Amino acid sequence: MKRSARTTTLTAATAVALSAALVTPALAATPAGAHGDHDATRRAVRAAVADGVPGVTVTVRRGHGTWADTAGVGNLKTGKPRSAHDHYRAASISKTFVATVLLQLEAEGELSLDDTVERWLPGVVRGNGHDGREITLRQLLDHTSGIFDYLEDRGFQQTYMTADGFQEHRFDRATPEDLLAFALRNKPYFAPGESWEYSNTNYVLAAQVIEKATGNAYGDEIRRRIIDPLHLTSTSVPGNRTTLPKPSSRAYSKLARTATGPTYDVTELNPSLAYGSGEMVSDSADLTRFYSALLRGRLLPPEQLKAMKATVDTNGTYRYGLGIANAELSCGVHVWGHAGGITGSNSMAMTTEDGRHSLAVNFNGDWSGSTGAIVEAEFCGK
């Protein structure tokens, strides 16, 4: 796919992250739950560091127990190791939180996923063939809207993704209107509902709908509805906060389409450039708790959870629901979750159908390694 050539992005497209990460050899494997250890996961974590990732942190939740592992460094200058408690930028994993809030609002009768974007955001989606009157909220959440991804706009890429552009603009404050302007000066990928294409613009709009429907900031709704009830003490929607909470590691990027060349410390940046598509900060323990609770029905009524898990074909190695992806691993295990990439950070959080076995992993570098290989190792073993 066209996004696969881009090594560094502000918010990496899950289309690439999942397709690339979960394509592993179909080895004869025994599900990890059968032997109860994490040896294969340990090996995969260390393989990622050997492949060039500065450091890795991973947490697994199985039943009532948790296990964590780290490898590599969190600071290339001091050699300080990564911590199992590191906060990091969860990026597109944020999309599952946004979709959950919209589904809760539907369950409460505040909106319908079959409402048009125009109903909630009149006149906002217009231009170059985009028309919010023809796009539903459901099509935003499952990426069948056809709306152009603002990250693909050449002007956005030049301004925020190149080495010079990032260094100059890393602390810029961006509004949703700014991000939409980048998207809407391009033509849509296809007519609404005719195909599938991952677009971060969909979740910029979804977050705006939450705000219009509730009268509150979308981040406040995520806190009230998900973060506080689940006691996700390391999870936040930072807005314009450019630093990470402690403890945290440094984040690194090549700021280029190559794994060679200089390595830049990109820890501080303004995440408003991702907004509802990937703004959130979390840690691995919180993310395993969130996905476990979600799949076990603690956050959504059965009707809405079923709707979230109604997937569409992505012409890849996974299927996509409403803010959540489903992949079949080499051993036949199905996992649900999301990948997330932002400059200097690459993450993945996955859980089994019953929510009883969950994993979240983060790399503090964005140019090498496979989070999907760690998912395979944990859920399939060797």
C-alpha positions in Angstrom: 0.0 0.0 0.0 1.1 3.5 -0.6 1.6 4.3 3.1 4.1 1.5 3.6 6.9 3.6 2.1 6.6 6.1 4.9 8.8 5.1 7.8 8.1 8.1 10.0 4.7 9.6 10.4 3.0 11.7 13.0 0.3 9.1 13.5 1.2 5.9 11.6 -1.7 4.4 9.7 -2.9 1.2 11.3 -3.4 -0.1 7.8 0.4 -0.4 7.6 1.1 -1.2 11.2 -1.2 -4.2 11.3 -0.6 -5.4 7.8 3.2 -5.3 8.2 3.4 -6.3 11.8 1.1 -9.3 11.7 2.5 -10.9 8.5 4.8 -13.5 10.0 5.6 -17.1 8.9 2.8 -19.5 9.5 4.8 -21.7 11.9 3.4 -24.7 13.6 2.7 -23.3 17.0 1.0 -24.1 20.3 -1.0 -21.3 21.8 0.9 -19.6 24.6 -1.8 -20.3 27.1 -1.1 -24.0 26.8 2.3 -23.8 28.4 1.8 -20.7 30.5 5.3 -19.1 30.1 6.5 -16.1 28.2 9.8 -17.4 26.8 8.8 -16.8 23.2 7.7 -13.2 24.1 11.1 -12.6 25.9 12.9 -13.7 22.8 10.8 -11.6 20.5 11.4 -8.5 22.7 15.1 -9.0 22.6 15.0 -9.6 18.8 13.4 -6.2 18.4 16.3 -4.6 20.2 18.8 -6.6 18.1 16.9 -5.3 15.0 17.7 -1.7 16.1 14.8 -0.6 18.4 16.3 1.4 21.2 14.1 -0.1 23.9 10.9 -2.2 24.4 8.4 -2.4 27.2 5.6 -5.0 27.2 2.9 -6.0 29.7 0.7 -9.1 29.5 -2.5 -9.5 31.5 -3.9 -13.1 31.8 -6.8 -13.7 34.1 -6.0 -11.9 37.3 -2.3 -11.9 36.8 0.2 -9.7 35.0 3.6 -10.1 33.6 6.0 -7.5 32.2 9.3 -7.4 30.5 11.7 -4.8 29.1 14.8 -4.7 27.0 17.1 -2.1 25.6 17.4 1.5 26.8 15.1 4.4 27.4 17.8 7.0 27.0 20.5 6.6 24.4 22.8 9.2 26.1 22.7 7.8 29.6 22.0 4.1 28.9 19.1 4.2 31.4 16.9 1.0 30.8 13.3 1.1 29.8 10.7 0.6 32.6 7.6 -1.5 32.7 5.9 1.6 34.0 6.9 3.9 31.2 4.3 6.4 29.9 4.3 6.7 26.1 2.3 8.2 23.2 -0.3 5.6 22.4 -1.1 7.3 19.0 -3.8 5.5 17.0 -4.7 3.3 19.9 -6.7 6.4 20.9 -9.2 5.5 18.1 -10.6 2.7 20.2 -11.3 5.1 23.0 -13.0 7.6 20.7 -15.1 4.9 19.1 -16.1 3.5 22.5 -17.4 6.9 23.6 -19.5 7.4 20.4 -21.0 3.9 20.9 -21.8 4.8 24.5 -23.6 7.9 23.3 -25.6 5.8 20.8 -26.6 3.4 23.6 -27.8 6.4 25.6 -29.9 7.6 22.7 -27.9 10.8 22.1 -27.1 9.9 18.5 -27.2 7.2 15.9 -24.2 5.8 14.0 -26.4 6.1 11.0 -26.6 9.9 11.4 -24.8 11.8 8.7 -21.7 13.8 9.5 -23.7 16.8 8.2 -26.3 16.5 11.0 -23.7 17.0 13.7 -21.1 19.1 11.9 -23.1 21.1 9.3 -21.0 22.4 6.4 -17.8 21.1 7.9 -17.1 18.3 5.3 -17.3 20.0 2.0 -14.9 20.5 -0.9 -13.1 18.6 -3.7 -15.8 16.0 -3.8 -16.2 15.5 0.0 -19.8 15.8 1.2 -20.7 15.2 4.8 -24.4 14.8 3.8 -23.4 11.4 2.3 -21.2 10.1 5.1 -22.4 8.4 8.3 -20.8 8.3 11.7 -20.4 4.5 11.2 -18.4 5.2 8.1 -16.1 7.4 10.0 -15.4 4.8 12.6 -14.8 1.9 10.2 -12.9 3.9 7.6 -15.3 3.5 4.8 -16.0 7.2 4.4 -13.5 7.8 1.7 -12.3 11.0 3.3 -8.7 11.9 2.5 -6.2 11.3 5.3 -4.7 14.7 6.3 -1.4 12.9 7.0 -1.2 12.2 3.2 -1.3 15.9 2.3 2.0 16.9 0.9 1.9 20.3 2.6 1.3 18.6 6.0 4.1 16.1 5.4 6.6 18.8 4.4 5.7 20.9 7.4 5.6 18.3 10.1 7.3 15.1 8.9 10.6 16.1 7.4 13.6 16.6 9.7 13.7 20.4 9.2 9.9 20.7 9.3 9.5 18.7 12.5 12.3 20.6 14.3 10.7 24.0 13.4 7.0 23.0 14.0 7.1 20.3 16.7 5.5 22.6 19.2 2.8 24.1 17.0 -0.7 24.1 18.2 -3.1 22.7 15.7 -6.9 22.9 15.8 -9.2 20.3 14.3 -10.1 22.9 11.6 -6.4 23.1 10.7 -6.2 19.4 10.2 -9.4 19.2 8.2 -8.2 22.0 5.9 -5.2 19.8 4.9 -7.5 16.8 4.2 -10.2 18.7 2.3 -7.9 20.3 -0.2 -7.5 16.8 -1.6 -10.1 14.6 -3.4 -11.7 11.7 -1.5 -10.4 8.2 -2.0 -13.8 6.9 -3.1 -17.5 7.5 -2.7 -18.8 6.8 0.9 -19.2 3.1 1.5 -17.6 1.9 -1.7 -14.3 0.7 -0.3 -12.0 0.9 2.7 -9.1 3.2 3.3 -7.5 4.1 6.7 -7.9 7.9 7.3 -6.9 9.7 10.4 -9.3 12.5 9.3 -12.2 10.2 10.2 -11.3 10.4 13.9 -10.7 14.1 13.9 -14.3 14.4 12.9 -15.5 11.7 15.3 -13.9 13.6 18.2 -15.7 16.7 17.0 -19.0 14.9 17.0 -18.5 13.8 20.6 -18.0 17.5 21.5 -21.0 18.6 19.6 -23.2 15.9 21.1 -22.1 16.4 24.7 -21.0 20.0 24.9 -17.7 18.8 26.5 -14.2 18.3 25.2 -13.8 14.8 23.8 -10.9 14.2 26.2 -13.2 15.1 29.1 -15.7 12.5 27.9 -13.0 9.8 27.6 -11.8 10.6 31.1 -15.3 10.5 32.6 -16.5 7.4 30.7 -13.4 5.3 30.5 -10.3 6.5 32.3 -11.9 7.2 35.7 -14.2 4.1 35.9 -11.4 1.8 34.9 -8.8 3.6 37.1 -6.4 4.0 34.3 -4.1 6.2 36.3 -1.4 6.4 33.6 -3.8 7.3 30.7 -4.5 10.9 29.6 -5.6 13.1 26.7 -2.9 15.7 26.9 -4.2 18.4 24.6 -1.2 20.8 24.0 1.0 19.3 26.7 4.3 18.6 25.0 6.1 16.5 27.7 5.4 13.0 28.9 4.5 12.2 32.5 7.1 10.4 34.6 8.2 7.7 34.5 8.9 7.7 30.8 11.7 7.1 28.3 13.0 9.3 25.6 11.5 8.8 22.1 13.6 8.6 18.9 13.1 8.9 15.2 15.2 9.0 12.0 12.7 11.6 10.6 13.2 10.1 7.2 12.1 7.3 5.0 15.1 5.2 5.9 16.4 3.3 8.9 19.9 4.9 8.4 21.1 8.4 9.1 20.9 10.5 12.2 18.8 9.6 15.2 16.8 12.5 16.7 15.3 12.8 20.2 11.7 13.6 19.4 10.2 13.1 22.9 8.7 16.5 23.2 6.1 17.4 20.7 2.6 18.9 20.6 0.1 16.0 20.2 -2.7 18.3 19.1 -1.4 17.5 15.6 -3.1 14.1 16.1 -6.2 15.2 18.1 -8.9 12.5 18.1 -6.9 10.3 15.7 -4.0 9.7 18.1 -3.4 12.2 20.9 -3.5 9.9 24.0 -0.7 9.0 26.4 -0.8 5.7 28.4 1.3 2.8 29.6 1.1 -0.9 28.9 -0.6 -1.9 32.1 -3.5 0.5 31.4 -3.9 -0.5 27.8 -4.2 -4.2 28.7 -6.8 -3.3 31.3 -8.7 -1.1 28.8 -8.9 -3.7 26.1 -9.7 -6.5 28.5 -12.6 -4.5 30.0 -13.9 -3.6 26.5 -14.0 -7.1 25.1 -15.5 -8.4 28.4 -18.4 -6.0 28.0 -17.7 -3.7 30.8 -17.8 -0.5 28.7 -20.5 -1.2 26.1 -23.9 -2.9 26.1 -24.1 -6.1 24.1 -25.7 -4.4 21.1 -23.0 -1.8 20.8 -20.1 -4.2 21.4 -21.5 -6.4 18.6 -21.6 -3.4 16.3 -18.0 -2.5 17.2 -16.9 -6.0 16.3 -18.8 -6.0 12.9 -15.8 -5.8 10.7 -15.1 -4.9 7.1 -12.5 -6.3 4.7 -9.3 -4.2 4.4 -7.7 -6.2 1.7 -5.0 -7.0 4.2 -4.1 -9.5 6.9 -6.8 -8.2 9.3 -10.4 -6.9 9.3 -11.5 -3.6 10.8 -14.5 -2.8 13.0 -15.5 0.4 14.7 -12.2 1.7 16.0 -10.8 -1.8 16.5 -9.1 -4.4 14.3 -9.3 -8.2 14.3 -6.5 -10.4 13.2 -6.1 -14.2 13.0 -2.6 -15.2 14.1 -0.5 -18.1 12.6 -1.8 -20.5 15.3 -5.5 -19.7 14.6 -5.9 -17.4 17.6 -8.0 -14.3 16.9 -7.0 -11.1 18.6 -8.7 -7.7 18.8 -7.0 -4.3 19.3 -5.1 -1.6 17.6 -1.7 -0.4 16.5 -0.4 3.1 17.0 2.5 5.0 15.7 3.6 8.6 16.2 6.9 10.2 15.7 9.3 8.3 18.0 6.9 5.7 19.2 5.4 2.4 17.9 2.9 0.5 19.9 0.4 -2.3 19.7 -2.3 -3.5 22.1 -4.2 -6.8 21.5 -6.5 -9.1 23.5 -8.3 -12.3 22.9 -12.0 -12.6 22.1 -12.9 -13.2 25.7 -10.7 -10.4 27.0 -8.8 -12.7 29.3 -5.4 -12.5 27.7 -4.1 -9.1 26.7 -0.8 -7.6 25.6 0.5 -4.1 25.1 3.9 -3.3 23.8 5.8 -0.1 23.0 9.0 0.7 21.1 10.6 4.0 21.8 11.9 4.2 18.2 9.9 4.3 14.9 12.2 2.9 12.2 12.7 -0.9 12.9 11.3 -3.9 14.7 8.0 -5.7 14.6 5.4 -5.2 17.4 3.4 -7.9 15.6 6.2 -10.5 16.1 5.8 -9.9 19.8 2.0 -10.4 19.6 2.6 -13.6 17.7 5.1 -14.8 20.3 2.8 -14.2 23.2 -0.4 -15.6 21.8 1.1 -18.5 19.8 4.4 -19.3 21.4 7.0 -21.4 19.6 
